[in-house]
Amino acid sequence: MANVRLGNIDLGEFPLLLAPMEDVSDPPFRYVCKQYGADLMYTEFISSEGLIRDAAKSRAKLDVFEYERPIGIQIFGSEIASMRQAAAIAEAAGPDLVDINYGCPVKKVAGRGAGAGILQDIPKMVAMTKELVDTCQLPVTVKTRLGWDDNTKYIVEVAERLQDVGIQAISIHGRTRAQMYKGEADWSLIAEVKNNPRMHIPVFGNGDITSPEKAVEHRERFGVDGIMIGRGSIGAPWFFREVKHYMATGEHHAPPTFDERVEAVTTHFERSLDWKGERLGVVEMRRHYANYFKGLPGFKSHRLDLVTLDDPDAIRSKLKEIAQLYAGFEQEA
């Protein structure tokens, strides 16, 4: 099997991509996912208007690091002129590619004609994409959904048109905007895009990849060039390692030891402090503990401590205490 290429970027035979997830795919989380084998990662989506206004939160999301490469900066917006400006700002931050978000379903984004909202105006979607391809020096890719609703699943035609204006890869989430994240992702239309004889760019599938078995089944059944993993990696960055091991051997990788879980969450925590500063680093890390320690008996009281403690040293001590209390738990994990 030939390696998947995106411009000059070699992604290997069957890349696993970390999805751009709001409030999740920040540099601290990307660091741990990279350690476990993510082949291509994206920033959280960044508002084009926020970048133009020089909003601090938007600017911070532009941070990319050498160890993350290849890394894409993902932007969203509803105005072509703003998106063109935002793409130039994104390129100046030094990523390997620029990705356009045409998939976010949340009302505050889609309701304003950005994200998945643009799926209601395909000509504008194509025009915006062409503008960015024509003005960007880096490869431009797209993340999108099957359509706005069940009556507008035009993804086969849309993918072809976006390819024709010059995108270098497309990632497709197997739901419509109307579905949000409910129901089951439909990969059959993703396969139609991939099997369209006119398509020659990489097609990546996204949606409901929650086990190594599903990843292998979807690779073989739908023929995609790679898989984008989102929710399956939250609190489980080792999911990339597990999928790769299963693909290579047909056997399950041993689950992470408890020490490894603690090491991953500690690394995530320390990186969070380094990147966000002490106060924000402590607060924003709180959403992750329950996922990292999922399935631990009697963990509720420890979680309560982790999400209420404010002092980094107290949190470090708590993590060490948890490591000692649950030592040897890996056989049941």
N, C-alpha and C positions, 0 to 999 in steps of 0.2 A: 504494500500500500504506500502510495506517495505521501510525502509530508504535506500538511496543510500550510499554505503560505498566504500571508496578508501583506501585500506590498513586498518589502524586503525582509519581513519578519517570518522566521521559520517557527511554526507552532508544534512541530512534531506530527506523528501519524494521526492521532485522534485527541485533540486538545480538550481539556476541561477548563471552562471559563468561570470565574467568579462573577456573579451577577452584580450589577450596580444597585445596591439596596440603600434607600434613604435611612440615615441614622444607624447603619450597620457597616457598610463597605468603606469605612474610613481607614486612614493609614495604619492605626494599631491593629485592626482586624485583618487588613490585607497582609500585614507582616506575618501573622501566624498562618494564614492560608497559604502564603508563598512557601513557608517552611514545610508544609505538607503536600506541596505539589501542584498548586494552581498554575496553569500554563499561561493564562491571560487574564488580567484583572482590570476592572474599571473603577473610577471614582464614583462616589454618590452622584446622583444627577445634580447639575448646577444650573441655577436660573440665569438665563441670558441677561435679563433685566438687572439682576443682582450684580452680575459681573460688570455691566456697563456703569452702574451706579457706584461701583467700588464698595459694595456692601461687604463688611468684614467676614460674615459667615460664608458668603459665596466665594470670596477670595481664598479663605482658608482651605476650601475643598480642592483648590488647584494644586495643593502640595503633592508632588510625586517624588519618589526616591529611586536611586539607582538599583537597589536590590529588588525593586518591584517589577522591573522590566521583563517582558513588554507590558506597558500600562496604557490604558486609554482614558482620556477625560471625556465624560459624558455631559452634554449640555441639552437644555430644553428651552422652548419659547414659542411664541405664536407669531412673532413679527420677523419677517425675513431680514430686514436691515439690522435688527438687534442681534439676530442669530449670527449674521456675518461678523459683526463686531465681537461678539462673544467667542466665536471660533478663533479669531485672531489672538484674543487674550489667552485662550486655552492653549493655542499652539506655542505662544511665548513662554508658557510654563514648562515646556520641554517633555511632553508625553511622546508616546510612539504613534498614537493615532487619536483622532477625534471621533467620538460616537454621538449620534443624534438620538435622543429619546423620543420615540413616537409610541411609547407603550404605557406610560404611567396613567393609571385609571382614576386616581383620586380626584375628587370634584374640584378642589382649588386649582388643580393643574388642567385637567381635561376640560373642565367647564369654561375655561378661558381660551380654548382652542389650541392649547399646547399638549405635549405628551400624546396620549391616545386621542385627545380631542381633534387632532388634525386628520384622523381617519375619517372624519365627516367631510373632508375637503381634499380629495386625493390630488387634484391638479396643484393645489398650493403645497402639498407635501412634496410632490415631485419638483416643483419650482424651488422650494427652500433647499432641498437636497442638492439640486444642481448648483445653486448659488454657493453652497459651502464647498462642494467638490471643486468648483472652478476657482475659488479663492484660497483654499487651504493648500499648503505644501505637503502636509502629512496625509496618509490614507484616511478616508472618511468611511465610517461604518454606521449601520443603523440597527437599533433595537425597536421592535414593534410587536403588534398583536395581530390576530387573524382578521380583525375588522372591528367596526364600532359595535355591531350587534349581530344577531343570527342572520339578518337580511343583507348584511354588507360584508360578507367574508370574501373580500376581493384580493386576498393576500398573494395569490399566484400571479395575477396581473400586476399588482403593486410591486412585488419583488422584482419582476422583469423590468418595469419602468425605472425603478431605482437603480438597478444594475446598469441600465442603458445610459443613465446620466453620470455614472462613474463611481458608485460606492464599491468598496472592495470586499465587503462581507455583510451578511445580514443575520441577526439573531431574532428568532421568532418565538414569542410566548404563545402557547397553544390555547389561548382563551380570547374571547372578545372583550371589549371594554365593559360591555353590559354585565358580563360574568364577574368582573372584578377578580377575586381569587377563589371564587366558589366553583363547585362542580369539578369535573375532571378535565384536565388539559387534553385537547384533541390534537394529536400529533399527525393525523392523517393528512391534514392540509399542509403541514410543514413538509411532509414527504412529497406531496405534489409539487411544492416549490423546488425541492431538491431534484426531483425526477424530471422536471421541465427541461427538455433538451436544449432550450435556449439559455439556461442558467449555467454559468461557469465560475461564479464566485463561491466561496465557502458559505454554507448554510448551517447555522447552529440552532439546535432545538433547546427549548426552555420550558419548564413546567412539570411539577410533580416528580422530579427525580429525587426520591427519598431513600433509595437503597442501591447498592452495587448491582443487584440483579436487574433492577429497572433500567439502570444506565446501559447495561449490556443488551438487554432486550430491545430498548429503544434504538440503540446503535444498529443492531442487526435488522430490526423490523422496518425502520424508517429511513435508514441510509444516510443520516445526517453526517456532516463533516466533523462535528464536535458537539459537546453538550455544555450548556450554561447552567450552573448550579446556584440556586439562591437559598431558599429557606432550609434546605437540607444541610447547609454548612453552618447555620447559626448555632453557636455553642458546640460545634463539632467540626473544626477546621480539618481534622484528620479524615473527614469524609473523602477528600480528594485522594488521599493515600489509599483508602479502602477501595474506592472505585478502580483506581489504576491497578492495584494488586489483583482484584477480581478479574479485570479485563485480561491481565497477563497470564493468570494461572487458573482461573475458574474456581479458585478457593478464596474463602474469606480471610482477610488479614485479621490477626488477633486484635480484639478491641484495645483501645488505649489503656494502659495501666492507670491506676488512680494517681500515681505520682506524675504521670504524663499529663493527665487532666489538670492537675494543680499547677504543673509547670507552664502549660499553655495559658491558663487563665492568669497566672502571675505575669507572664510575659506580656499578655494583652493589657493587663492593668498598668504595668510599668511604662509601656509604650503610650498608653492613654495619658498618663501623667506628663510624660515628656512632650507629647504633641499638643495637648490641650491646656496644659497648666494644671496645677494641683486641684483647684476647686472643681473646675469643669470635668477634669479627668476622673475624679472620684464619682461625681454625680452621674456622668454618662456611662460609666462602667456598670452601674447598678442593673441596667436592663439585661446584662449578659449572664449574671451568676446562675440564675435558675436553669438556663439552657446548658451551661457547662456541667452542672452537677445533677442533671436530670436523672431520675431513677434511684437516687440515694435515699435509703430509708432514714427517717428521722432528720431530714435536712432542713425542714421548715424553720426551726429556730436559728440555725446557722445562717440561713439566707436572710432572715430578718436582721441579724447583726450586720451582715455584709451591706445591706441596703440602707442602714441607718448610721453606721460609723462614718465619721467625717475625716478622721486623721489617717493619712496613708500608712503610718507605722502600725496603727491599730488594725488596719485591714490586712497588712502583711502578716501580723501576728495571728490574726484569725485564720488566714489561709494556711499557715503552718499548723495551727491547731487542728483544722479540718484534715490536713494531710496525715497527721498522727492518728486522729480518731478513726479514719477510714483506711488506714494502711492495710493492704492485703485484700481490699474489696474488689480488685480487678476481676477476680474469677466470676463474680456475679454481675459485673457491669454489662 
